[in-house]
Every structure is written in C-alpha cells, then in structure tokens.
Amino acid sequence: MKAATAALAKCRADGYQVAVAIVDRSGLVQAVLRDRFAGAHTPETATNKAWTAVSFRTHTSDLVKLTAPGQEAAGIRNLPRVVAVGAGS
C-alpha cells in the first residue's frame, strides 16, 4: 500500500489522475488505487500494465519499441492483457 499510495501521490502532484496497480512476481494483484477523477478504464489498464511488465520482465515503455508494427515481436500486442504503452514498469 505504501508503494501504491506514493505513486498515486506523485502522479497527482504532477497533475495526472490515474490508477495505480501493484502486482507480485506472479502478476497477481496486491493493491489497486484509483484517483477520484481518473477514468473508469484506468484500474484495469493499470493492472494489465503491471501484469505485462512482470510477465515480460521489462518496462512497458521498452515493449513499445520491441512490439512496434514491423518488429519481430509485434504480435505480442495481440495477446490478452498485454498493455504495451509507456510509463509502466
């Protein structure tokens, strides 16, 4: 909860309304926090971003480049739950 609360506070201070998800090494959710005005989609997106990072053992911002159209790993973006967008780790 400390990590989730700190991440949410940092995003809020930077002017972002987000959801934060913390997963364990297996990708199982340990905590999810959604800021008051964050979109309804943000808890699921945050959870899937965290799952993606732990599943592929890389930052999601790195997956953006590795799975770009035309790249060998482009098909990864079509897998269920994969969220290959920046700002996730």
Backbone atoms as SQL, in Angstrom:
CREATE TABLE atoms (id INTEGER PRIMARY KEY, chain TEXT, resi INTEGER, resn TEXT, atom TEXT, x REAL, y REAL, z REAL);
INSERT INTO atoms VALUES
  (1, 'A', 1, 'MET', 'N', 0.826, -1.190, 0.000),
  (2, 'A', 1, 'MET', 'CA', 0.000, 0.000, 0.000),
  (3, 'A', 1, 'MET', 'C', 0.871, 1.253, 0.000),
  (4, 'A', 2, 'LYS', 'N', 2.023, 1.175, 0.664),
  (5, 'A', 2, 'LYS', 'CA', 2.923, 2.337, 0.684),
  (6, 'A', 2, 'LYS', 'C', 3.355, 2.717, -0.723),
  (7, 'A', 3, 'ALA', 'N', 3.739, 1.734, -1.512),
  (8, 'A', 3, 'ALA', 'CA', 4.196, 1.999, -2.884),
  (9, 'A', 3, 'ALA', 'C', 3.053, 2.563, -3.731),
  (10, 'A', 4, 'ALA', 'N', 1.878, 1.986, -3.610),
  (11, 'A', 4, 'ALA', 'CA', 0.728, 2.447, -4.389),
  (12, 'A', 4, 'ALA', 'C', 0.350, 3.870, -3.997),
  (13, 'A', 5, 'THR', 'N', 0.321, 4.144, -2.708),
  (14, 'A', 5, 'THR', 'CA', -0.033, 5.478, -2.222),
  (15, 'A', 5, 'THR', 'C', 0.988, 6.509, -2.680),
  (16, 'A', 6, 'ALA', 'N', 2.265, 6.158, -2.603),
  (17, 'A', 6, 'ALA', 'CA', 3.319, 7.080, -3.036),
  (18, 'A', 6, 'ALA', 'C', 3.233, 7.359, -4.535),
  (19, 'A', 7, 'ALA', 'N', 2.991, 6.316, -5.334),
  (20, 'A', 7, 'ALA', 'CA', 2.874, 6.501, -6.785),
  (21, 'A', 7, 'ALA', 'C', 1.675, 7.375, -7.128),
  (22, 'A', 8, 'LEU', 'N', 0.557, 7.136, -6.468),
  (23, 'A', 8, 'LEU', 'CA', -0.642, 7.935, -6.718),
  (24, 'A', 8, 'LEU', 'C', -0.406, 9.392, -6.332),
  (25, 'A', 9, 'ALA', 'N', 0.248, 9.616, -5.207),
  (26, 'A', 9, 'ALA', 'CA', 0.539, 10.984, -4.756),
  (27, 'A', 9, 'ALA', 'C', 1.460, 11.700, -5.739),
  (28, 'A', 10, 'LYS', 'N', 2.471, 11.001, -6.260),
  (29, 'A', 10, 'LYS', 'CA', 3.402, 11.602, -7.224),
  (30, 'A', 10, 'LYS', 'C', 2.667, 11.986, -8.510),
  (31, 'A', 11, 'CYS', 'N', 1.839, 11.081, -9.005),
  (32, 'A', 11, 'CYS', 'CA', 1.078, 11.376, -10.230),
  (33, 'A', 11, 'CYS', 'C', 0.135, 12.549, -10.001),
  (34, 'A', 12, 'ARG', 'N', -0.520, 12.582, -8.863),
  (35, 'A', 12, 'ARG', 'CA', -1.427, 13.685, -8.542),
  (36, 'A', 12, 'ARG', 'C', -0.651, 15.001, -8.485),
  (37, 'A', 13, 'ALA', 'N', 0.522, 14.994, -7.860),
  (38, 'A', 13, 'ALA', 'CA', 1.346, 16.202, -7.758),
  (39, 'A', 13, 'ALA', 'C', 1.793, 16.684, -9.142),
  (40, 'A', 14, 'ASP', 'N', 1.976, 15.730, -10.056),
  (41, 'A', 14, 'ASP', 'CA', 2.381, 16.068, -11.435),
  (42, 'A', 14, 'ASP', 'C', 1.189, 16.430, -12.317),
  (43, 'A', 15, 'GLY', 'N', -0.013, 16.410, -11.746),
  (44, 'A', 15, 'GLY', 'CA', -1.200, 16.818, -12.492),
  (45, 'A', 15, 'GLY', 'C', -1.921, 15.696, -13.221),
  (46, 'A', 16, 'TYR', 'N', -1.639, 14.456, -12.867),
  (47, 'A', 16, 'TYR', 'CA', -2.268, 13.315, -13.540),
  (48, 'A', 16, 'TYR', 'C', -3.258, 12.625, -12.607),
  (49, 'A', 17, 'GLN', 'N', -4.409, 12.287, -13.143),
  (50, 'A', 17, 'GLN', 'CA', -5.405, 11.483, -12.439),
  (51, 'A', 17, 'GLN', 'C', -5.271, 10.065, -12.989),
  (52, 'A', 18, 'VAL', 'N', -4.824, 9.141, -12.172),
  (53, 'A', 18, 'VAL', 'CA', -4.502, 7.800, -12.643),
  (54, 'A', 18, 'VAL', 'C', -5.005, 6.736, -11.679),
  (55, 'A', 19, 'ALA', 'N', -4.838, 5.506, -12.091),
  (56, 'A', 19, 'ALA', 'CA', -4.963, 4.362, -11.203),
  (57, 'A', 19, 'ALA', 'C', -3.578, 3.734, -11.112),
  (58, 'A', 20, 'VAL', 'N', -3.288, 3.167, -9.963),
  (59, 'A', 20, 'VAL', 'CA', -2.002, 2.523, -9.717),
  (60, 'A', 20, 'VAL', 'C', -2.276, 1.080, -9.330),
  (61, 'A', 21, 'ALA', 'N', -1.552, 0.166, -9.936),
  (62, 'A', 21, 'ALA', 'CA', -1.687, -1.248, -9.584),
  (63, 'A', 21, 'ALA', 'C', -0.331, -1.801, -9.180),
  (64, 'A', 22, 'ILE', 'N', -0.333, -2.552, -8.116),
  (65, 'A', 22, 'ILE', 'CA', 0.868, -3.248, -7.651),
  (66, 'A', 22, 'ILE', 'C', 0.587, -4.739, -7.784),
  (67, 'A', 23, 'VAL', 'N', 1.489, -5.444, -8.472),
  (68, 'A', 23, 'VAL', 'CA', 1.357, -6.891, -8.605),
  (69, 'A', 23, 'VAL', 'C', 2.593, -7.564, -8.021),
  (70, 'A', 24, 'ASP', 'N', 2.445, -8.839, -7.671),
  (71, 'A', 24, 'ASP', 'CA', 3.596, -9.579, -7.173),
  (72, 'A', 24, 'ASP', 'C', 4.367, -10.177, -8.350),
  (73, 'A', 25, 'ARG', 'N', 5.360, -10.982, -8.055),
  (74, 'A', 25, 'ARG', 'CA', 6.206, -11.558, -9.109),
  (75, 'A', 25, 'ARG', 'C', 5.457, -12.469, -10.066),
  (76, 'A', 26, 'SER', 'N', 4.302, -12.933, -9.638),
  (77, 'A', 26, 'SER', 'CA', 3.486, -13.792, -10.494),
  (78, 'A', 26, 'SER', 'C', 2.472, -13.006, -11.306),
  (79, 'A', 27, 'GLY', 'N', 2.403, -11.702, -11.074),
  (80, 'A', 27, 'GLY', 'CA', 1.441, -10.868, -11.774),
  (81, 'A', 27, 'GLY', 'C', 0.095, -10.789, -11.081),
  (82, 'A', 28, 'LEU', 'N', 0.013, -11.330, -9.863),
  (83, 'A', 28, 'LEU', 'CA', -1.231, -11.269, -9.108),
  (84, 'A', 28, 'LEU', 'C', -1.348, -9.936, -8.386),
  (85, 'A', 29, 'VAL', 'N', -2.525, -9.346, -8.452),
  (86, 'A', 29, 'VAL', 'CA', -2.760, -8.015, -7.890),
  (87, 'A', 29, 'VAL', 'C', -2.619, -8.040, -6.371),
  (88, 'A', 30, 'GLN', 'N', -1.854, -7.079, -5.862),
  (89, 'A', 30, 'GLN', 'CA', -1.699, -6.899, -4.427),
  (90, 'A', 30, 'GLN', 'C', -2.412, -5.637, -3.948),
  (91, 'A', 31, 'ALA', 'N', -2.470, -4.621, -4.822),
  (92, 'A', 31, 'ALA', 'CA', -3.142, -3.367, -4.467),
  (93, 'A', 31, 'ALA', 'C', -3.503, -2.610, -5.739),
  (94, 'A', 32, 'VAL', 'N', -4.651, -1.949, -5.709),
  (95, 'A', 32, 'VAL', 'CA', -5.065, -1.062, -6.793),
  (96, 'A', 32, 'VAL', 'C', -5.683, 0.175, -6.152),
  (97, 'A', 33, 'LEU', 'N', -5.218, 1.343, -6.571),
  (98, 'A', 33, 'LEU', 'CA', -5.794, 2.611, -6.126),
  (99, 'A', 33, 'LEU', 'C', -6.158, 3.426, -7.359),
  (100, 'A', 34, 'ARG', 'N', -7.323, 4.055, -7.331),
  (101, 'A', 34, 'ARG', 'CA', -7.765, 4.912, -8.429),
  (102, 'A', 34, 'ARG', 'C', -8.033, 6.296, -7.882),
  (103, 'A', 35, 'ASP', 'N', -7.421, 7.296, -8.509),
  (104, 'A', 35, 'ASP', 'CA', -7.654, 8.670, -8.084),
  (105, 'A', 35, 'ASP', 'C', -9.088, 9.059, -8.404),
  (106, 'A', 36, 'ARG', 'N', -9.588, 10.006, -7.692),
  (107, 'A', 36, 'ARG', 'CA', -11.001, 10.378, -7.735),
  (108, 'A', 36, 'ARG', 'C', -11.535, 10.666, -9.140),
  (109, 'A', 37, 'PHE', 'N', -10.759, 11.371, -9.941),
  (110, 'A', 37, 'PHE', 'CA', -11.237, 11.751, -11.265),
  (111, 'A', 37, 'PHE', 'C', -10.589, 10.945, -12.401),
  (112, 'A', 38, 'ALA', 'N', -9.886, 9.880, -12.068),
  (113, 'A', 38, 'ALA', 'CA', -9.294, 9.019, -13.108),
  (114, 'A', 38, 'ALA', 'C', -10.412, 8.314, -13.859),
  (115, 'A', 39, 'GLY', 'N', -10.190, 8.050, -15.120),
  (116, 'A', 39, 'GLY', 'CA', -11.198, 7.401, -15.948),
  (117, 'A', 39, 'GLY', 'C', -11.571, 6.013, -15.443),
  (118, 'A', 40, 'ALA', 'N', -12.754, 5.584, -15.817),
  (119, 'A', 40, 'ALA', 'CA', -13.252, 4.277, -15.391),
  (120, 'A', 40, 'ALA', 'C', -12.377, 3.132, -15.906),
  (121, 'A', 41, 'HIS', 'N', -11.674, 3.352, -17.010),
  (122, 'A', 41, 'HIS', 'CA', -10.820, 2.319, -17.596),
  (123, 'A', 41, 'HIS', 'C', -9.481, 2.162, -16.884),
  (124, 'A', 42, 'THR', 'N', -9.106, 3.114, -16.043),
  (125, 'A', 42, 'THR', 'CA', -7.740, 3.138, -15.519),
  (126, 'A', 42, 'THR', 'C', -7.382, 2.003, -14.566),
  (127, 'A', 43, 'PRO', 'N', -8.281, 1.495, -13.708),
  (128, 'A', 43, 'PRO', 'CA', -7.866, 0.367, -12.850),
  (129, 'A', 43, 'PRO', 'C', -7.487, -0.879, -13.659),
  (130, 'A', 44, 'GLU', 'N', -8.293, -1.219, -14.660),
  (131, 'A', 44, 'GLU', 'CA', -7.985, -2.395, -15.474),
  (132, 'A', 44, 'GLU', 'C', -6.713, -2.173, -16.294),
  (133, 'A', 45, 'THR', 'N', -6.558, -0.973, -16.840),
  (134, 'A', 45, 'THR', 'CA', -5.356, -0.676, -17.625),
  (135, 'A', 45, 'THR', 'C', -4.110, -0.742, -16.749),
  (136, 'A', 46, 'ALA', 'N', -4.167, -0.153, -15.559),
  (137, 'A', 46, 'ALA', 'CA', -3.018, -0.186, -14.653),
  (138, 'A', 46, 'ALA', 'C', -2.676, -1.613, -14.250),
  (139, 'A', 47, 'THR', 'N', -3.695, -2.402, -13.967),
  (140, 'A', 47, 'THR', 'CA', -3.469, -3.803, -13.595),
  (141, 'A', 47, 'THR', 'C', -2.820, -4.570, -14.739),
  (142, 'A', 48, 'ASN', 'N', -3.319, -4.379, -15.943),
  (143, 'A', 48, 'ASN', 'CA', -2.757, -5.093, -17.088),
  (144, 'A', 48, 'ASN', 'C', -1.365, -4.587, -17.459),
  (145, 'A', 49, 'LYS', 'N', -1.100, -3.299, -17.252),
  (146, 'A', 49, 'LYS', 'CA', 0.264, -2.785, -17.484),
  (147, 'A', 49, 'LYS', 'C', 1.239, -3.426, -16.509),
  (148, 'A', 50, 'ALA', 'N', 0.840, -3.504, -15.252),
  (149, 'A', 50, 'ALA', 'CA', 1.713, -4.119, -14.241),
  (150, 'A', 50, 'ALA', 'C', 1.927, -5.597, -14.557),
  (151, 'A', 51, 'TRP', 'N', 0.858, -6.282, -14.956),
  (152, 'A', 51, 'TRP', 'CA', 0.958, -7.691, -15.330),
  (153, 'A', 51, 'TRP', 'C', 1.902, -7.857, -16.519),
  (154, 'A', 52, 'THR', 'N', 1.782, -6.977, -17.510),
  (155, 'A', 52, 'THR', 'CA', 2.639, -7.033, -18.696),
  (156, 'A', 52, 'THR', 'C', 4.110, -6.865, -18.306),
  (157, 'A', 53, 'ALA', 'N', 4.390, -5.880, -17.464),
  (158, 'A', 53, 'ALA', 'CA', 5.778, -5.626, -17.055),
  (159, 'A', 53, 'ALA', 'C', 6.385, -6.832, -16.354),
  (160, 'A', 54, 'VAL', 'N', 5.634, -7.430, -15.440),
  (161, 'A', 54, 'VAL', 'CA', 6.172, -8.575, -14.705),
  (162, 'A', 54, 'VAL', 'C', 6.229, -9.822, -15.589),
  (163, 'A', 55, 'SER', 'N', 5.263, -10.010, -16.460),
  (164, 'A', 55, 'SER', 'CA', 5.249, -11.193, -17.328),
  (165, 'A', 55, 'SER', 'C', 6.422, -11.211, -18.296),
  (166, 'A', 56, 'PHE', 'N', 6.733, -10.053, -18.855),
  (167, 'A', 56, 'PHE', 'CA', 7.816, -9.961, -19.830),
  (168, 'A', 56, 'PHE', 'C', 9.124, -9.493, -19.210),
  (169, 'A', 57, 'ARG', 'N', 9.088, -9.229, -17.905),
  (170, 'A', 57, 'ARG', 'CA', 10.279, -8.806, -17.148),
  (171, 'A', 57, 'ARG', 'C', 10.979, -7.614, -17.799),
  (172, 'A', 58, 'THR', 'N', 10.172, -6.645, -18.174),
  (173, 'A', 58, 'THR', 'CA', 10.706, -5.434, -18.782),
  (174, 'A', 58, 'THR', 'C', 9.736, -4.283, -18.582),
  (175, 'A', 59, 'HIS', 'N', 10.221, -3.082, -18.700),
  (176, 'A', 59, 'HIS', 'CA', 9.363, -1.910, -18.622),
  (177, 'A', 59, 'HIS', 'C', 8.437, -1.893, -19.835),
  (178, 'A', 60, 'THR', 'N', 7.201, -1.480, -19.624),
  (179, 'A', 60, 'THR', 'CA', 6.276, -1.434, -20.756),
  (180, 'A', 60, 'THR', 'C', 6.722, -0.424, -21.798),
  (181, 'A', 61, 'SER', 'N', 7.453, 0.611, -21.396),
  (182, 'A', 61, 'SER', 'CA', 7.963, 1.575, -22.381),
  (183, 'A', 61, 'SER', 'C', 8.973, 0.902, -23.318),
  (184, 'A', 62, 'ASP', 'N', 9.714, -0.100, -22.828),
  (185, 'A', 62, 'ASP', 'CA', 10.617, -0.860, -23.702),
  (186, 'A', 62, 'ASP', 'C', 9.824, -1.735, -24.666),
  (187, 'A', 63, 'LEU', 'N', 8.690, -2.262, -24.193),
  (188, 'A', 63, 'LEU', 'CA', 7.855, -3.090, -25.067),
  (189, 'A', 63, 'LEU', 'C', 7.242, -2.293, -26.202),
  (190, 'A', 64, 'VAL', 'N', 7.070, -0.993, -25.995),
  (191, 'A', 64, 'VAL', 'CA', 6.541, -0.142, -27.067),
  (192, 'A', 64, 'VAL', 'C', 7.435, -0.279, -28.294),
  (193, 'A', 65, 'LYS', 'N', 8.740, -0.185, -28.094),
  (194, 'A', 65, 'LYS', 'CA', 9.690, -0.262, -29.207),
  (195, 'A', 65, 'LYS', 'C', 9.795, -1.687, -29.754),
  (196, 'A', 66, 'LEU', 'N', 9.876, -2.665, -28.839),
  (197, 'A', 66, 'LEU', 'CA', 10.070, -4.058, -29.247),
  (198, 'A', 66, 'LEU', 'C', 8.878, -4.642, -30.003),
  (199, 'A', 67, 'THR', 'N', 7.687, -4.114, -29.732),
  (200, 'A', 67, 'THR', 'CA', 6.474, -4.671, -30.337),
  (201, 'A', 67, 'THR', 'C', 5.838, -3.733, -31.359),
  (202, 'A', 68, 'ALA', 'N', 6.572, -2.743, -31.799),
  (203, 'A', 68, 'ALA', 'CA', 6.058, -1.794, -32.791),
  (204, 'A', 68, 'ALA', 'C', 5.737, -2.532, -34.096),
  (205, 'A', 69, 'PRO', 'N', 4.796, -2.006, -34.862),
  (206, 'A', 69, 'PRO', 'CA', 4.480, -2.630, -36.149),
  (207, 'A', 69, 'PRO', 'C', 5.755, -2.824, -36.984),
  (208, 'A', 70, 'GLY', 'N', 5.875, -4.004, -37.572),
  (209, 'A', 70, 'GLY', 'CA', 7.049, -4.316, -38.380),
  (210, 'A', 70, 'GLY', 'C', 8.167, -4.987, -37.602),
  (211, 'A', 71, 'GLN', 'N', 8.104, -4.954, -36.274),
  (212, 'A', 71, 'GLN', 'CA', 9.120, -5.615, -35.454),
  (213, 'A', 71, 'GLN', 'C', 8.781, -7.096, -35.321),
  (214, 'A', 72, 'GLU', 'N', 9.803, -7.903, -35.069),
  (215, 'A', 72, 'GLU', 'CA', 9.613, -9.340, -34.918),
  (216, 'A', 72, 'GLU', 'C', 8.600, -9.685, -33.830),
  (217, 'A', 73, 'ALA', 'N', 8.580, -8.927, -32.767),
  (218, 'A', 73, 'ALA', 'CA', 7.704, -9.211, -31.630),
  (219, 'A', 73, 'ALA', 'C', 6.378, -8.450, -31.678),
  (220, 'A', 74, 'ALA', 'N', 6.029, -7.911, -32.823),
  (221, 'A', 74, 'ALA', 'CA', 4.806, -7.095, -32.937),
  (222, 'A', 74, 'ALA', 'C', 3.556, -7.846, -32.493),
  (223, 'A', 75, 'GLY', 'N', 3.517, -9.151, -32.685),
  (224, 'A', 75, 'GLY', 'CA', 2.350, -9.942, -32.337),
  (225, 'A', 75, 'GLY', 'C', 2.054, -9.988, -30.847),
  (226, 'A', 76, 'ILE', 'N', 3.038, -9.667, -30.024),
  (227, 'A', 76, 'ILE', 'CA', 2.829, -9.670, -28.572),
  (228, 'A', 76, 'ILE', 'C', 1.687, -8.735, -28.191),
  (229, 'A', 77, 'ARG', 'N', 1.536, -7.655, -28.921),
  (230, 'A', 77, 'ARG', 'CA', 0.466, -6.696, -28.599),
  (231, 'A', 77, 'ARG', 'C', -0.926, -7.296, -28.746),
  (232, 'A', 78, 'ASN', 'N', -1.032, -8.395, -29.473),
  (233, 'A', 78, 'ASN', 'CA', -2.331, -9.028, -29.682),
  (234, 'A', 78, 'ASN', 'C', -2.688, -10.042, -28.594),
  (235, 'A', 79, 'LEU', 'N', -1.777, -10.310, -27.686),
  (236, 'A', 79, 'LEU', 'CA', -2.060, -11.258, -26.612),
  (237, 'A', 79, 'LEU', 'C', -3.001, -10.642, -25.583),
  (238, 'A', 80, 'PRO', 'N', -3.848, -11.458, -24.976),
  (239, 'A', 80, 'PRO', 'CA', -4.749, -10.933, -23.934),
  (240, 'A', 80, 'PRO', 'C', -3.959, -10.300, -22.797),
  (241, 'A', 81, 'ARG', 'N', -4.461, -9.215, -22.269),
  (242, 'A', 81, 'ARG', 'CA', -3.929, -8.492, -21.113),
  (243, 'A', 81, 'ARG', 'C', -2.688, -7.655, -21.396),
  (244, 'A', 82, 'VAL', 'N', -2.038, -7.798, -22.542),
  (245, 'A', 82, 'VAL', 'CA', -0.820, -7.047, -22.812),
  (246, 'A', 82, 'VAL', 'C', -1.167, -5.574, -23.049),
  (247, 'A', 83, 'VAL', 'N', -0.487, -4.713, -22.303),
  (248, 'A', 83, 'VAL', 'CA', -0.624, -3.265, -22.480),
  (249, 'A', 83, 'VAL', 'C', 0.787, -2.735, -22.694),
  (250, 'A', 84, 'ALA', 'N', 1.135, -2.502, -23.947),
  (251, 'A', 84, 'ALA', 'CA', 2.473, -2.032, -24.312),
  (252, 'A', 84, 'ALA', 'C', 2.416, -0.526, -24.566),
  (253, 'A', 85, 'VAL', 'N', 2.364, 0.221, -23.487),
  (254, 'A', 85, 'VAL', 'CA', 2.421, 1.683, -23.559),
  (255, 'A', 85, 'VAL', 'C', 3.446, 2.167, -22.555),
  (256, 'A', 86, 'GLY', 'N', 3.963, 3.353, -22.772),
  (257, 'A', 86, 'GLY', 'CA', 4.999, 3.888, -21.923),
  (258, 'A', 86, 'GLY', 'C', 4.548, 4.199, -20.508),
  (259, 'A', 87, 'ALA', 'N', 5.510, 4.537, -19.688),
  (260, 'A', 87, 'ALA', 'CA', 5.310, 4.965, -18.302),
  (261, 'A', 87, 'ALA', 'C', 4.901, 3.837, -17.368),
  (262, 'A', 88, 'GLY', 'N', 5.163, 2.615, -17.745),
  (263, 'A', 88, 'GLY', 'CA', 4.874, 1.497, -16.855),
  (264, 'A', 88, 'GLY', 'C', 6.136, 0.701, -16.578),
  (265, 'A', 89, 'SER', 'N', 6.209, 0.177, -15.392),
  (266, 'A', 89, 'SER', 'CA', 7.383, -0.670, -15.093),
  (267, 'A', 89, 'SER', 'C', 7.002, -1.778, -14.171);
